[in-house]
């Protein structure tokens, strides 16, 4: 198959509209061609493209910063001599000065298919800036490695943030190119927008179900996104960032597991199975031990649960990562009612709100976990309604 960047490089007719225009790239470490050349280098090598600037999202163009709220500076690219502007540094939205450095912005970012992954918020911000400044945006489309399934509560009005770009569920099931179409329609933006689509993407086919296994190398789009299993689990395990539980940062399997000192993982799995066994279809849960080298519980032995989504028992349509993780929280709350589950700290510069609520775009999930009388149906009902509504809302914008 071919990604958008591969088609732009190999098909001169696609580049014709770029002739005589200054071109900028918004990318990160996974912005590479099929032969693993970075997109910035590949574009610079095209004689009919005038590369004038670049932009980097959270974690930077080079992906060198591990944690959230770690800002990247602007710099000059040493190879090409062009400015590289950070959209996760002093600013989150491109400034008028940086917008003056190009005519067309090419967006080539590998996404993970989750609302909280901030690259989609950055896409929204650059679309809004392009409409304001009369610039063009082309998305060089890439696969959604989590595929087409939809899951989670829709972000509520007033809960917009850098991890909540709009009213969509946690797992949106769209590509960046498709999301750009949705943003433009929803925000009523007026700009030149174009998607250089993929060829041969088959998100409903195994074994990749969104990611072209055996055809493309996986490269971390951010430091703690090391493989396809993480991408599949992320719409659930990202919620761990709002808790006192370790999400596996500081281990070799970040965002595929959860645990903490003093937790009996076998008991947690047993409680999860007793509460809502239907939510656990499609994956395998295994108790494990790990000791993070940094981040939460660094240097402490943790007992935890690993979510396995790569073996023969993985079922793409049945797997519900958001519900699996919600069930993990519910089990821990029941087994350890006094455990300080929710992490009280500013999350993505949102002050005065619990991080778990910022992540979920509202308090619904936390309130369900904390209510001793709540049942699986009390969460499943509202979520199922939101999911069905999103499946209908996104239909006009799907390209594949």
N, C-alpha and C positions, 0 to 999 in steps of 0.2 A: 504494500500500500504506500501511498504518498501523503505526507503531511503538507500543509499549506506552504511552508518554507521551501520544501523540495519542488513543488510545482512552480513557485515563483522563480526559483533559480534555473529550472530546466526548461521552462516554457517562455521564450522571449515575448510572445504576444501578451502575456499577463503583465509584463513589465513595461509595456509600451506607454501606458498612462503615467508612468513615473518619469519619463524622459523630460529633462529640463527642470525638474522639481527637486527641492532639497528633501532628503529622506532621513528620518530618525527611526531608531529601533527601541521598543520597550521589550526587554528580555531579561533572562536570568540564566543560571548555569545549564539548565536543561533545554535552552534554546539552541538546538543543534540540528544540522541536516542529517540525512540518512547515513552519511559516512562519518558522522560525529564532528564535523567542522562546526565551530560556533557560528550562529547566524550572523553575528556582527562581522566576522571575517568573511563569510560567504557573500554577504551583501557588498562588502567593501571590494571584493574581487570582481564584481560585475561592472564592466566598463560603462554600462548605460545607467548606473545608479550613482547618484551623488549623495554619499553618506555624510551628514552634517552634524548629527548629535545622537545620543543614546540616553535611555532612561532605565533605571533599575527600580523594582518594587521592594517590598519587605524582604529582608535578608540580603538585598543588594544584587547588582548585576553579577557579582562573583559568588554570591551565596555564602559569604564568609562569616556571618553573624548568627549564632546558634538560637538565641532565645527571642521571645517577643519583647517589644519595647526596647530593642537594641538598634540604635539608629545608624544608618549608613551615610557617609559624607558624599558630596559631589567630588568628582576627580576628572582628570584628563586621561583618556585612554592612551597608554604609552605606545601602542602599536599604530593606531590610526590618527592620533592627535586631535580627536574630537572630544567635546565636553560630554561627560556622563553625569546626568542629573539624578539625584536620589529622590524618589517619591516615598521614602520612609526615613526622612532625616529631619531637617528643619521644617519641611512642608510635607503634606500628604497629597496635595493637589498641585499640578504643575503651575508654575508662576508665569506671569506674562513675559518675563525675560526668557525663560526656557522655551515657551511656546513660539517665540520669535526666531528660533534657530532652525525651523523646518517648515515644510509645506505639507508633507504626508508623514503620518506616524504609522509605522508597521508594528503591530502587536503580535509578538510570538512568545507566548508564555504557556508552559505546561501547567494545567490546572488539575485539581484533585476532585472536582465535582461536588464540593461542599460549600454551603453558604458562608461559613466562617473563614474559609481560606481567602486571604485578603487580596489575592490577585484580581478577583472579580470586582471588588470595591475600587481598586485602582483603575480597572477598565471603565467603570462608571465615571470616575473622576476625570479621566482623560477624554471621554466622550463629551462630558459637559464643557470642559475647557476648549475642546476643538470646536464645538458649536459656538461658543462665545467668541473665539478668535478667528473663525473662518478657516479652520484647518481640516484636513481630511484624515480619517482613520481607516486603516485596512487591518483586519484581523487575519493573520496567517493561521488557519485553524489547526487544532490538534485534538487527539482523542480525549474524551472524558474517561479516565481509567476505571471509574466506578460504574460506568455504563448508564443505561437509561432509567433504572428504578428510581422511585421518588419516595422520600420518607421524612417524617418529622412535622412538628407544628410550624405554621407560618409565622414569620416575624410580625409582631404586633405594631400598630402605629405608635410612634414615640420611642421605639426601641431601636431605631436606626443607629448604626455605629460603623466603625471601620471593619468590624466583623459581621455587619448586617447591612448590606447594600440595598436591600429592598425586601418587599413582602413575598418571600419564597420559603419553602420548607428547607430543612437542613441539607437534605440530599436532593439536588435539583434535577439531575439527569440531563443536563444540557452541555454543549460545548461553549467555549468563550465566544466564538462567532455567533452562535445562536443567542447567547445572553446579551450580546451587543444589540441585536435586533430588538430584543425585549426591552432593554433599557431605553433605546431610542423611542420606541412606541410609548412606553409608560411615561417617560419624562418629556415627551413631545419635543425632541431635539431636532434641530435642522442642521445637518452637516452631510458632507460626502462620506459615505460609509460603504465599505466593500468587504466581503468575506472571500478570501482565497480558500476554497473548500478543499477538503481531503478527498482522495480517491481510494476506494476500497475499504472504507471503515465499516465494520460489521459488528456493532455493539451488542447484538442479540446472539452472537455465535460464540461458542466455547472454543478453546479453553480460556480465552482472554476476556470475553464479555465486556469489551470496551477498550482493552489494551491489546495491541497486536503482538502477542507472545511469539517468540521465535523469529519475528520480523524486525523488531526495533529494540535497541538497548534501553534499559531503564536508567535514567540519570536523575539524581535527586533535584527536584525543583526548589526545594528548601532543605536545610541541613538534616531535619528529622523526618524526611519522607524518603526512606531508603529503598522501598520496593512496592510491588503491587499489593501485597497483603496489607500493608499500612494504608494504601489508598482505599482499599475496600472497607477497612474497619473504621476509617477516619471520621465518618459522619457520626459515629458514636463515641469513639475514644477521645475525640477532641474535647468533649465535655469534661474530661478529667482535668483539663487545665484550670477549671473553676473549682477544684476540690483539693483536699489535703492528701488524696491518694496519688501515688506515682503513676504516671502514664508511660513509664519506661524510658524517659529521657535519662541519658547517662548509661544506657544499656545498648546492646546491638539490635534490639527490637522495639524501638520507640513507637508508641501509639498503636501497638498491637496487644498490649497487656495492661493490667492495672493491679495494684496491690499496695501494701504498706506493712511496716512492722506491727505485729500483734493481731494481724488478720488471719483467720483460718480459711484458706482459699477453698478447701474441699467443702467446708460448711457453707460458704458463700454460693458455690456452684449448686449444692444440694437445695438451698433455699430458692435459688433462681429457677431450678427445674420444678420445684413444688409450687411456685407462685404462678408462672406462665410458661409452661413447656412449649407452647405453640410459638412463642417469640424466639426460641432458640434453634429453630429449623434452619438448615443451610450452613451451619458452622459447627465446629467442635470446640468445646471448652476444656482446657487442661490446667490443673493446678501446677504451679511452678515456683521456684525460688530465684531471686535476683538481688543484686546489690548495686544500686546506681553509683556511678563514679562522680556524678555531679547532679545538680538540681535537687528536687525534693527527695528527702531521706538518703542523701548522699552518704556512702560509707556504711549504711545500715542494711542488714539482711531483711528483705521483704518477702512475704508470702503473697502470691498473686495468682491471677487468672490470665492465661493467654488465649486469645481468640484466633483459632486456626481457620483460614479461609482459602487454602491453596491445595488441599488434598482431594482425594476422590469423593469425600463426603460433602464437599462444598457445593451448595446449590445457589446459583446467582439470584434467581427470582425469589427464593424463599428467605435469603439472608436479609435480616433487618438490623443493621448495626446500631442505629439510634435506640431501638427498643431493647436490644441486648444490653447496652450500657446503662440504660435507664433501669433495667431489671437488676443489674449489678448494684446500682446505688440503693435500690429498694431493699435488696437482700442485706446489704451492710447496715442500713438503717434499722432493719428489724432485728438483726443479730446483735448489733452494737448501738443501741438507741442513744447513748451518750457520746458517741464518736463525733468529733468535730469534722464533719464531712465537707462543709462548704468553705472555700477559701475566701477570706475577706481581704482583698487587696485591689488596687486599681488595675483594671484589665483593658488593654488597648486604649488607655487614656480616658476611660469612662469612670468618673468618680461618683460616689454616692449610690452605686448599684452593685449588687453582688455579681461577681464574675460569672457564676453559673447562669444567671438571668440574662446577662449581656450576651453570652454565648448562645443561649436558646432564643433570644429575641423576645423575652417575656418570662414571667415567673411560673408558668404553668407546669413545667416539668418538676421544678424544685418543690412546688406545693404538693404535687402528687407524691413525690418521694417522702416528704415529711409528714404526710397525713396518714396516721396509723390505720384509718378506716378505708383508705382508698383501695380500689380494685384495679386489676389490669384494664378492665373495660373503661374505667374513668379516664385513662390516658389514651387508650386505643381509639375510643369513639371520636374525640375531637381531632386527633391526628389523622385518622382515616378520612374524615371529612375534608381536612386541609389538603391532604395528598390528592384526593380525587379532584378537588377544585384546581389544583396546580397542573395536573395532567391535562385538563381541558384548556387552561389558560396558556400553556406553553405550545400547544399544537400549531398555531399559525407561524411559529418561529423556528420550527424544526427543519433542518436542511438535509437530514440523512434518514 
